[in-house]
C-alpha cells in the first residue's frame, strides 16, 4: 500500500489543530456547574446563546472525534504491506506515541484530583459526585487510570484508550474488512446512527471510523478522493447542520445528526485543498498543529477549573454574558496552552516529547 504523498500529509496536518479546537468546545458546552453544594452559571438561556452553543459544540465540533478515528485508521494501514511482523512493529511504536502519554496524563489526572481534595482551601474544585480518591479501592484506582469499565480520570483520554484497543484488534478488523467490508461497515454505521451499540469499550464511533480508514487504505483510496464533489457536500451539509441545531432535542434527530457528520467530514477533508493556496495561512495552521496533542491532553482539568472560577465572577445577568464566556474562555485556554507548549519546546523538550509521544 503506497505511503501518503506530501500534499496529503500536509492536508492532514491542517486538520489537527482545528479538530482539537472542536474537542475543547465540545467540553465547554455546559452552562451550569455544581460547586460546593450550589449551582453556578445559567440554566435558562436566551435563544441566540443556545443556538450558537449547539451549532458549535453539538454540530460542527462533533466531526472532530470521527475524523480523528478515520485518519488514525488510514495512517495505521497506509504505506505498509500488512503482516503480523508489521503489526508487531506498529504496536511497539504506539507504546511511545500512545501508551506512555496515556499513562502519564491519566495518572497525572488522578494525582491532581487527590492533591486538590487534600487541600481544604481548594477541595471544592476537585470533589465530584463520586468518592474521594483517598477512598478508592485498588480496582477503582486502576480503573481511574486505565478506563477499563468507565471513563479514565482524564476522561478525554477515552479516545486514546479506544484507539489503542482498536489497534490491538486490527488483525481481526482487517480479516473482516477483507471478506465482509461493506456488510460490516453498514451494520456498524446503522448501530452508530441508531445509538444501538452493545459495547461500552470500544465505542461505535471508533469501530466505524477507524475501520473505514483502514478499509480506504487497504483499497488504496485516498481520504481526499471526493475532492471534486467537496462543494456539493458543503452545500448539502449546511442545511443539515441548521436542521440539526433546530431539532437538536427531538428524539428523531440523532439519525440526521450523525448522517450530517459523515457529509460534513467529506466537506472538511475537501476544504483543506483550498487552504493550500494560502501559504501564510497554511504555514500558520501547520505550525499550530505541533501543539495539538498537548492542547488536547492538558485542556482538562484546566477547562473545568477555568469555567468554575469564571462562573463565580462573570455577571450573567448582563446580556449575552454567557455567550461571550462560552466563546472566549476556550480560546483563552487554547492560547495559553499553545504558549506553554512553545515554552516547553525550549526549556523542557525531552519531557515534552515523552508526554506527547514525540509529537
N, C-alpha and C positions, 0 to 999 in steps of 0.2 A: 504494500500500500504506500503510495508516494507521500513524502513528507509535505508539510504545509509550506506553500510558497511564501515569499517575503511579504507580498501585498496582503495576503490573507492573514498572516501573522500580525501585521500592523493593525489591520482592521479589528482583529480580536482584542488587541491591546487597547484599542479605542473604546471598547465596551467596558473594560474592567472598572474604571473609576465611576462612570455614570451609574452602573449597576449597583455599586456599593452605596452610592448616594441613595438609590432607591431602597436598599435594605434599611438604611438608617431611618428613612422616612416611614417605612412600614412600622418600625418600632417606636416611632414618635406619634403614632396615630391617636392614642388615648388622650382625653381631655380632663380626666379626673384621676386622682391617686389617693389611695388610703394611706394615711400617715398619722401615727400617734393617736389612733382611735377616732380620727375625724377624716372627712373627705376634703381634699384640696382640688382646686380647679373649677371647671364648669361642666355640668351635666346637660343643661339645656342650651343648645347652640342656635345662633342665627343661621338662616338658610345659606348665606354665602360661605361662612366658615365651614359648615357641614359639607357643602358641595365641593369646596377646594380640598378638604381633607380626604374625602372619599376618592376624588379624582386622582390625587397624587398617591396616597398610601395604599388604597384598595384597588386602584385602577392601573395607572402607568407603572408604578413601582412593582406591582405583582408579577411583572415579566422577569424580574431580576433572578429569582431562585431557579425557575425553569431554564432560563438561558444559561446560567452557570452550570447546571447539570448537563445540558445539551453540549456545551463547549467541552466540559470535562470528559464526557463520554467520547466525543470526537477525538480529542487530543490523546486519550488513553490508547486508542487503536491506530490513529493516523501515523504514518511513517514507519510502521513495523510490519514484519512478516510474522504473524501470530504463531506462537508455540508456547509450550509450558516453560521453556527457558526464558523467553521474552517476558512471560507472565511473572516469573520469579524475579527478574531484574526490575521490572516495573514496580512490583510491591516493595522491593528493597529500597528503591529510590523514594517511594512515598513515605518511608519511615522518617526521613529527614524533612520532606516537604509538607507532610500532613500530620503524621502521628506525633512527632516531637512538639510542633506548635500546638496541636490539640491538647496534649497533656499539660503543657506549660500554662496555657490560658485557662483551662478548666480547673487545674489545681490552684492557680492564682485567684480564680473566682471564689473558690471555697475559702481560701486563706483570707481574702479581703472581707468576705462576709463574717468569718469568725472573728477577725480583729475588730471590725466595726461593731459587732454585737458585744464585744468585751469592753468597749469604752462607753461609759454611761452618757457622756455628752452627745454622742452621735449614734447611739444604739438604735434610735427610732428610724434612722435612714437605712438600716440593714436588717430589720426584723420584718419578715413577711408573715403570711398566714400559716406557714409550716413550723416545725420545731426549730429550736436553735441549733446551730452547727455543733455546739458543745454536747448536745444531746443525741447526735446522730449515732445510730448503730453502725457496726462495721460495714454491713451491706449498704446502708443508706449513704455512707461516706463514699464508698466505691461507686455507687450509682450516681452520686452527685458529680463525680469526676468523669465517668465513662458514659453516662446516659444509657444504661442498659435497658431500663424499663420506662424511663421518662426522660424529660429534657435534662441535659447536664446542667450544673450550676451556672456556667456561662451558656445560657440557653441558646444563644445564636449559633453555637458550635454544633447544634444538631445537624446542620448541613454537612460539616466535615465528618461527623460520625457516620451519617448515611452514605456519604461519598466513599469513605474508606470501606464500608461494608459492601457497597456495590462493586468496588474494585476487587475485593476478595472474591465476590461471587461472579466476577466477569467471565470465567470459563463456562459457567452454567448459562449465563446470558448469551454468550456467543454461540454456544451449542444450540440454544433455542432460536436465535436470530438466523442461523444458517439454515434452519429447517422450517420454522413456522413464524417467520418475522412478522408478516402482516397480520395474521390472526392474533399473535401475542400482543403486538403494539395496539391493535384495535381493542382488544379486551382490556388492557391496562388503561387505555385512553377513556373507555367508557366507565371504568371503575373510578377514574380520577374525576371526570366531569359530573358523575352521579354521586360522588362522595360515598362510595360503597367499597372501601378498601379494607381487607380483613387484617392487615398487619399494622402494628404500631411502629415497627422499625424493620426495613426502611419504608419511608412514606411513598405513596403512589407517585407523587411528582418526581421524586428521584428516580424510581424504577423506569417511569415512562421516558423522561427526557434523557437520562444517561443512556438508556438502551437505544433511543432514537439516534443519539450522537454516535454510539458505537456502530449502529447499522449504516449510517451515512458514510462513515469512514471505511467500513468493510466493503461497501459498494463503490467506493471512490467517488462519492457525490459530494461536491463542495457545500459547505454551510451557506455559501452565497450563490447557490445555483439558481435561485429565483430572483436575482437582482433585476432582471429586465421587467419583472412584474411588481417591483417594490412600490411604485407609485400607486398602483391599483390596490395593493394590500393596505397601504396607508389610508387611502380614501375609504376603504371598507372598514378599517379599524376605528376611525374617528366616530362614526355614528354608533358603532357597537359600544365603544367606550362611554359615550354620553348616555346611551340607554342603560348601560351597566351602572352608572352613577345614579341615575334617576330611579332605577328599580333595585337599588343596592340591597334593601332589606326584604325584598319579595322572595318567597320560597322557591319560585321558578327561576330565579336569576342566576344561580350557580352555573348552570349549563351555558348560558350566554356569556357569563364572565370568563369561564375557562376556555371556551372556544375563541373568545376575543383575545385571550393571552396568546394563543397559537398564532392567530393572524397578526397580532402586534409584534411577535418575535420575528416573523418574516420581514415586516416593515422596518424594524430596528436594525436587523442584520443588513438589509439593503441600504439603509441610511448611512452606514459607515463609509460607503464608497463616496458619498458626497463630501465628507469631511476631508478625504484625501486631497481634494483640490484646494484646501485652505491650509497652507503649510504651517503658519504660526499656530493656528488653532489645533491642528493635528499634533504638532510637537508639544504643545502645552498639555493636551489630554494624555499623550503618551508618557510625558514626564510625571503627571499626577498618578498614572496607573501604577507607578512604582510604590506608591504609598497605600494602594488599595487594600492589601491584606492587613496591614497594620491598622488602618481605619476600621476595617471590619472587625478585627479582633478586639480592639481597645474601646470601641464606641459604647460598649456596655461593660461595667455598670455605670460608666460616666454619664451616659444619656439619662438614665433613671435618676441619678443624683442631681444633675443639672435641672431636670424637669421638676423634681421635688422642691428644690430651692426656688426656682422661678415661680412655681405655683403658689408659693407663700408670699412673694413680694410683688408680683405683677397685679395691678389693679384691674381685674377682669370685668369691673363694671363699666370700664371705658369701651367705646365702640370698637369692635374688631380687635380687642387686645389679645384674645385667644388665637385669632387667625395669625396675627403678627408673631406671636410666640411660637406657634406651630411652624411657621415658615422660617423664622430666623434662628431659633435655638439650634436645630440640627446643623444648619450651615455654619454657625459659630463653632460648634463642636468639631465638625469636619475640618474647618480651617485650623483650629487648634491642634488637632491630631496630625494634620499634614505638616505643620510647623514643627511639632515634636518629632515626627519621623525624620525630617530634614536634620534636626539637631543630633538625633541618634545615629544617622549615617556618618556624621563627622566624629562624634565623641564616643560612640559605642557600637561601631559597625559589626563587630563579631557577635555581640549579644543580639543585635537586631536581626542578623542573618539566622541565628538559631531560632528565635521566637517567631519569625515569619517564614521559616522554611526556605531561606535563601532567596526570597523574592526581593 
